[in-house]
């Protein structure tokens, strides 16, 4: 695991300015700013921006957003960043990022979520419905399923549970098509790489067999030559 850079955190007013600057830029690209972190590392400023969208976000989307964010920061010469050199990082939120807004819950319809309430009680359930004020969870206790409505105001912390074999969502549930596009692309690339490796290994094996056949033919010819010479003697 890569350690995160350590450094002095800039003042909140500076961060607030960057957030207000970037929110309309990212919104124009069709996405939301989920978080902005400013940290001074050595002589440079690290600007880390987390973005996401209702349809999820792909690697190509992130590249386009990063370009727009970079141009906005470079043009803001009269802002609190001024001409200070900076390093920009743009990425999507990780699966372990807490769900803090209604849109976070909507993007995770159909997923299993672990919730800690303000009274310190805990509940784990699958997100089946979301409004601006509450969320409906489907719980499963020893095979007995039930529905429970939880007010978002009563949620102290909520995170998505990682599932290795997530059940198929009901029609209309789950994130929209394309939300997991980046993951699917990575899986396809891995499959293609495996197939290429297997093909290379098969080619190498065929080449080795051909070499063996050639070596065997040479040995036979040499032996016949020796027998012929001995016979002539």
C-alpha positions as CSV (number, residue, x, y, z in Angstrom):
1,X,0.0,0.0,0.0
2,X,1.4,3.4,-1.0
3,X,1.9,5.8,1.8
4,X,0.1,9.1,1.4
5,X,2.3,12.2,1.2
6,X,2.7,14.1,4.5
7,X,2.7,17.8,4.7
8,X,1.1,21.0,6.0
9,X,-2.6,21.4,5.4
10,X,-3.6,24.8,3.9
11,X,-6.3,26.9,5.6
12,X,-10.0,26.0,5.1
13,X,-10.7,29.3,3.2
14,X,-8.2,28.3,0.6
15,X,-9.9,24.9,0.1
16,X,-13.3,26.5,0.0
17,X,-12.1,28.8,-2.8
18,X,-10.8,25.8,-4.8
19,X,-14.1,23.9,-4.3
20,X,-16.2,26.8,-5.5
21,X,-13.9,27.2,-8.5
22,X,-14.0,23.5,-9.5
23,X,-17.6,22.6,-8.8
24,X,-19.1,24.4,-11.9
25,X,-16.2,23.1,-14.1
26,X,-16.8,19.5,-13.1
27,X,-20.6,19.9,-13.3
28,X,-20.2,21.2,-16.9
29,X,-18.5,17.8,-17.7
30,X,-21.5,16.0,-16.2
31,X,-20.0,15.0,-12.9
32,X,-19.9,16.0,-9.2
33,X,-17.0,17.1,-7.0
34,X,-17.0,14.7,-4.1
35,X,-14.0,16.0,-2.2
36,X,-11.1,18.3,-2.6
37,X,-7.9,18.0,-0.5
38,X,-5.1,20.5,-0.5
39,X,-1.8,19.6,1.1
40,X,1.6,21.3,0.9
41,X,4.3,18.7,0.3
42,X,7.8,20.2,0.2
43,X,7.7,23.2,-2.0
44,X,4.7,22.1,-4.0
45,X,1.0,22.0,-3.4
46,X,-0.8,18.7,-3.8
47,X,-4.4,19.2,-5.1
48,X,-6.4,15.9,-4.9
49,X,-9.9,16.0,-6.4
50,X,-12.4,13.2,-6.2
51,X,-15.2,13.1,-8.8
52,X,-18.1,10.8,-9.6
53,X,-21.4,10.8,-11.6
54,X,-24.8,9.3,-11.7
55,X,-23.7,6.9,-14.5
56,X,-20.4,6.2,-12.8
57,X,-17.1,7.4,-14.2
58,X,-14.6,5.8,-16.6
59,X,-10.9,6.4,-16.9
60,X,-11.5,8.4,-20.1
61,X,-13.9,10.6,-18.2
62,X,-11.4,11.2,-15.4
63,X,-8.8,12.2,-18.0
64,X,-11.1,14.8,-19.5
65,X,-12.1,16.2,-16.1
66,X,-8.5,16.4,-15.1
67,X,-7.7,18.5,-18.2
68,X,-10.6,20.9,-17.4
69,X,-9.7,21.1,-13.7
70,X,-6.0,21.9,-14.6
71,X,-7.1,24.6,-17.0
72,X,-9.3,26.2,-14.4
73,X,-6.6,26.2,-11.8
74,X,-4.0,27.6,-14.2
75,X,-6.4,30.4,-15.2
76,X,-7.1,31.4,-11.5
77,X,-3.9,33.4,-11.1
78,X,-5.7,36.0,-8.9
79,X,-7.0,33.3,-6.5
80,X,-5.4,32.1,-3.3
81,X,-3.3,29.6,-5.2
82,X,-1.7,32.3,-7.3
83,X,1.3,31.1,-9.3
84,X,2.3,28.4,-6.7
85,X,3.4,25.2,-8.3
86,X,1.1,22.3,-7.7
87,X,0.6,18.6,-8.5
88,X,-2.9,17.6,-9.5
89,X,-4.5,14.2,-8.8
90,X,-8.0,13.5,-10.1
91,X,-9.7,10.1,-9.3
92,X,-13.0,8.5,-8.3
93,X,-14.0,7.7,-4.7
94,X,-13.0,4.3,-3.5
95,X,-15.5,1.6,-2.5
96,X,-14.7,2.2,1.2
97,X,-15.6,5.9,1.0
98,X,-18.5,6.7,3.4
99,X,-22.0,7.5,2.0
100,X,-22.8,11.0,3.2
101,X,-25.2,12.4,0.7
102,X,-28.5,11.1,-0.9
103,X,-26.8,10.8,-4.3
104,X,-24.2,8.5,-2.8
105,X,-27.0,6.1,-1.7
106,X,-28.7,6.4,-5.1
107,X,-25.5,5.4,-6.9
108,X,-25.3,2.3,-4.7
109,X,-28.8,1.0,-5.2
110,X,-28.7,-2.8,-5.0
111,X,-25.5,-2.9,-3.0
112,X,-25.0,-4.2,0.5
113,X,-24.2,-1.4,3.0
114,X,-23.1,-1.5,6.6
115,X,-24.7,1.3,8.6
116,X,-23.8,2.7,12.1
117,X,-26.6,4.8,13.5
118,X,-26.3,7.8,15.8
119,X,-27.4,5.6,18.8
120,X,-24.4,3.3,18.1
121,X,-26.6,0.5,16.9
122,X,-25.6,-1.2,13.6
123,X,-27.6,-2.6,10.6
124,X,-26.5,-4.2,7.4
125,X,-28.8,-4.4,4.5
126,X,-29.2,-4.0,0.7
127,X,-30.2,-0.6,-0.6
128,X,-33.6,-0.9,-2.3
129,X,-34.9,2.7,-2.2
130,X,-33.6,6.1,-1.5
131,X,-35.2,9.6,-1.0
132,X,-33.7,12.9,0.1
133,X,-34.5,12.1,3.7
134,X,-34.3,8.3,4.2
135,X,-33.2,5.0,2.7
136,X,-34.9,1.6,2.6
137,X,-32.8,-1.4,3.4
138,X,-33.5,-5.1,2.9
139,X,-32.0,-7.0,5.8
140,X,-31.4,-10.8,5.9
141,X,-31.4,-12.5,9.3
142,X,-30.7,-16.2,9.0
143,X,-32.6,-16.4,5.7
144,X,-35.5,-14.2,6.8
145,X,-35.7,-11.0,4.8
146,X,-37.3,-7.8,6.0
147,X,-37.4,-4.2,4.9
148,X,-36.3,-1.3,7.2
149,X,-36.5,2.4,6.6
150,X,-33.6,4.5,8.1
151,X,-33.6,8.3,8.3
152,X,-30.4,9.7,6.8
153,X,-30.3,12.1,9.7
154,X,-29.8,9.0,12.0
155,X,-26.9,7.7,10.0
156,X,-23.5,8.2,11.7
157,X,-21.5,6.2,9.1
158,X,-22.3,4.0,6.2
159,X,-20.0,2.2,3.8
160,X,-20.5,-0.3,1.0
161,X,-19.6,-3.9,1.8
162,X,-17.4,-5.7,-0.7
163,X,-19.2,-8.7,-2.2
164,X,-17.3,-11.2,-4.4
165,X,-20.5,-12.6,-5.9
166,X,-23.2,-9.9,-5.7
167,X,-26.7,-11.2,-6.6
168,X,-28.4,-9.8,-9.6
169,X,-30.3,-6.7,-8.9
170,X,-34.1,-6.4,-9.4
171,X,-35.3,-4.5,-12.5
172,X,-34.6,-0.8,-11.8
173,X,-32.3,-1.5,-8.9
174,X,-28.6,-1.0,-8.8
175,X,-26.5,1.6,-10.5
176,X,-27.3,2.5,-14.1
177,X,-25.7,0.6,-16.9
178,X,-22.1,1.6,-17.4
179,X,-21.3,2.4,-13.8
180,X,-18.8,-0.5,-13.6
181,X,-17.4,0.1,-17.1
182,X,-13.9,0.7,-15.9
183,X,-13.9,-2.5,-13.8
184,X,-15.3,-4.5,-16.8
185,X,-12.6,-3.0,-19.1
186,X,-9.8,-4.1,-16.7
187,X,-11.3,-7.6,-16.4
188,X,-11.4,-7.9,-20.2
189,X,-7.8,-6.7,-20.5
190,X,-6.8,-9.3,-18.0
191,X,-8.6,-12.0,-19.9
192,X,-7.0,-10.9,-23.2
193,X,-3.5,-10.9,-21.5
194,X,-4.1,-14.4,-20.2
195,X,-5.1,-15.6,-23.7
196,X,-2.0,-14.0,-25.2
197,X,0.2,-15.6,-22.6
198,X,-1.3,-19.0,-23.3
199,X,-0.8,-18.5,-27.1
200,X,2.8,-17.5,-26.6
201,X,3.5,-20.6,-24.5
202,X,1.9,-22.8,-27.1
203,X,4.0,-21.2,-29.9
204,X,7.1,-21.7,-27.8
205,X,6.2,-25.4,-27.2
206,X,5.7,-25.9,-31.0
207,X,9.0,-24.3,-31.7
208,X,10.7,-26.6,-29.1
209,X,9.1,-29.7,-30.7
210,X,10.4,-28.6,-34.2
211,X,13.9,-28.1,-32.8
212,X,13.8,-31.5,-31.3
213,X,12.7,-33.0,-34.5
214,X,15.5,-31.3,-36.4
215,X,18.0,-32.4,-33.8
216,X,16.7,-36.0,-34.0
217,X,17.0,-36.0,-37.8
218,X,20.6,-34.7,-37.6
219,X,21.6,-37.4,-35.2
220,X,20.1,-40.1,-37.4
221,X,21.9,-38.8,-40.5
222,X,25.2,-38.7,-38.6
223,X,24.8,-42.2,-37.4
224,X,24.0,-43.5,-40.9
225,X,27.1,-41.7,-42.2
226,X,29.3,-43.5,-39.6
227,X,27.8,-46.9,-40.5
228,X,28.4,-46.3,-44.2
229,X,32.0,-45.3,-43.6
230,X,32.6,-48.4,-41.4
231,X,31.0,-50.6,-44.0
232,X,33.3,-49.2,-46.7
233,X,36.4,-49.9,-44.5
